[in-house]
Amino acid sequence: MEYLIKQYPLETGALEIQYIEEYFGEFPRKKTAQEITDRLRGREYLILMAEASLPDDTGTVVPVSFKVVHELHEREEEPKLRDLVLRLKDRVRFDGRKVLYSWIGGTRRDWRGQGHFRALTEESEAWAHTCGFHEVVVKTKNRFYDMRGTLDQLQFDVVKYEIDPSDNRESKVYLSKQLTTDVLLAHTSARTVVFAD
Ligand SMILES: CC(C)(COP(=O)(O)OP(=O)(O)OC[C@H]1O[C@@H](n2cnc3c(N)ncnc32)[C@H](O)[C@@H]1OP(=O)(O)O)[C@@H](O)C(=O)NCCC(=O)NCCS
């Protein structure tokens, strides 16, 4: 199967993400287009969406999976990112290295298990490698079992586990992957990438 991936510029991409997140019942707080543009403006980022046919109408193609990654600096101004760097600093080396943060992503329920998220992840890794990134980090929670299983299959290593004392299911799991040439050689998805306006 060849995956169809669209790469978006900032404003259009932010609106598309806001739109697709409406389909995700499990996301407690959906991101607005404003939040997305505020976060990504002025830094390196990649907004990707996979598109696929509707099962009952193969002529109609819709966005089914998305992924947003961005550069994470050692010194961040935004409080959430400053906090993230602080929590990661003893496990991830920032000095003289480019670190990528895999911020948000998901696949619409009816299209899960078909490789769309792997295709987006592999495309983001190929892009990141070309842009000189050394490592990609991601954060999830204990209770996000689908995401944990997927990150496991995509060979992310756990670098930190922060226990939530009141509810272990809310505990945070931080994972990372070194973006070596071997990682790119291990990619398995065939992808066509088009650029949206
Ligand atoms: C996690 C998620 C993005 C996976 O998307 P997907 O398009 O179904 O993933 P893919 O089909 O590309 O699968 C990628 C790999 O992960 C594996 N995988 C997918 N879902 C899995 C699951 N629930 N458990 C274990 N492994 C899983 C696949 O087998 C595949 O491995 P392979 O390529 O080695 O065979 C999707 O389930 C989702 O959107 N879940 C909700 C998101 C979420 O919980 N977010 C919380 C914030 S972190």
The ligand as a Gaussian input file, in Angstrom:
#p B3LYP/6-31G(d) Opt

LIG

0 1
 C       -2.028000       5.381000      18.541000
 C       -2.594000       5.624000      17.146000
 C       -2.124000       6.984000      16.662000
 C       -2.097000       4.535000      16.175000
 O       -2.484000       4.908000      14.862000
 P       -2.614000       3.806000      13.674000
 O       -2.752000       4.552000      12.408000
 O       -3.650000       2.829000      14.043000
 O       -1.176000       3.138000      13.783000
 P       -0.519000       2.217000      12.643000
 O       -1.589000       1.408000      11.992000
 O        0.332000       3.058000      11.779000
 O        0.376000       1.270000      13.523000
 C        1.776000       1.516000      13.750000
 C        2.320000       0.349000      14.524000
 O        1.764000       0.340000      15.855000
 C        1.056000      -0.872000      16.090000
 N       -0.147000      -0.550000      16.838000
 C       -1.162000       0.265000      16.440000
 N       -2.102000       0.323000      17.411000
 C       -1.660000      -0.482000      18.409000
 C       -2.200000      -0.854000      19.675000
 N       -3.383000      -0.393000      20.086000
 N       -1.478000      -1.690000      20.447000
 C       -0.273000      -2.167000      20.040000
 N        0.278000      -1.852000      18.845000
 C       -0.404000      -1.025000      18.041000
 C        0.730000      -1.430000      14.737000
 O        0.632000      -2.844000      14.760000
 C        1.917000      -0.989000      13.901000
 O        3.023000      -1.840000      14.077000
 P        3.760000      -2.489000      12.783000
 O        3.843000      -1.392000      11.742000
 O        5.090000      -2.867000      13.338000
 O        2.895000      -3.600000      12.369000
 C       -4.157000       5.574000      17.165000
 O       -4.565000       4.384000      17.803000
 C       -4.765000       6.737000      17.915000
 O       -4.970000       7.801000      17.338000
 N       -5.059000       6.549000      19.202000
 C       -5.547000       7.619000      20.002000
 C       -4.462000       8.619000      20.252000
 C       -4.173000       8.800000      21.686000
 O       -4.471000       7.993000      22.527000
 N       -3.589000       9.913000      22.006000
 C       -3.305000      10.188000      23.368000
 C       -2.316000      11.281000      23.504000
 S       -0.633000      10.655000      23.452000

